[in-house]
């Protein structure tokens, strides 16, 4: 029996924030994969090594976590005054599907550098030394993101002394601005309320702030579900009952937010919405052994991604945290002490992160103009990925 030989596709493996992913230029993909559909999904699944019933992704580029099972496709901009289109695909680890329903905020930090290196940014806009402003059209959620990428001697500066909790080594700082970050076309608060009573079978009725900013996110109080907000990954991910509870909360929240029509649809929409729990500041030791003091943070937040507690914080969820914290009356704002604020420092399993947001009440509806955070990014490998020819 003859088997199709492997083919190779130009690609770059990059870290962005606390995530890693395989980056492609649209024009480098095999022709059947240059348009959305089954061929593209099948290719990306094979690149990452999914679906894998062993949940290890040994035969692919994925790292068997939600943070490392990611793909990015960059293309010529479809909107004026933008440099590049950015499409993100969250690849399921053990199931045969790619979720295109949301953005990855962490990898956004790498999009700017990849766009510069790949020729999407005009050379006359790249300074010899200084900051290159890259205007990104986020095609999943149809929003503008601005990445400010440091340049040295005409090339992207990747090394530096900026430290990001959840990333072992320091690197150059990349400031990322999420413009008008309310996700998609709907209202920031799809139910019309800052806090809802969310009925969750088997759990009870929980207070919940459900917000579309950065990524659709459901916030609940840690104490309402038996937690302190200081938990680390193993405290949640080693407990099947806890994971099932969070998935139930997520599914019922998704329905109430109007993201799905019935609860069963949540299983095929793993990337969004996110579910997170918040608590007032408290001392804890991070996963790296770093002591986080009560006075070091304004609020504690733990968030789940693709069914597991995240080791740090998703960038898009950080946008949701910053935006919710800026709006008096949300659970995030109340856990952070209440009142008006334009920035918040939150504690997550790997340490702390400061994020800023600007929100205002317009015609009795809350809107956000932008959210800002600093991340870092680095090329880990560049060249080609190889997949069996029958993957396309």
Helices and strands as residue ranges (DSSP letters): E 6-16, E 19-25, G 26-28, G 31-33, H 38-48, G 66-68, E 70-75, E 84-91, E 98-99, H 105-117, G 123-125, E 130-138, E 143-152, E 155-156, E 174-179, E 196-200, E 204-212, E 216-221, G 222-225, H 233-237, H 240-256, G 263-268, E 274-279, E 284-285, E 291-292, G 294-296, E 299-305, E 308-309, H 315-325, H 331-335, E 343-348, E 351-362, E 365-375, E 377-388, G 389-391
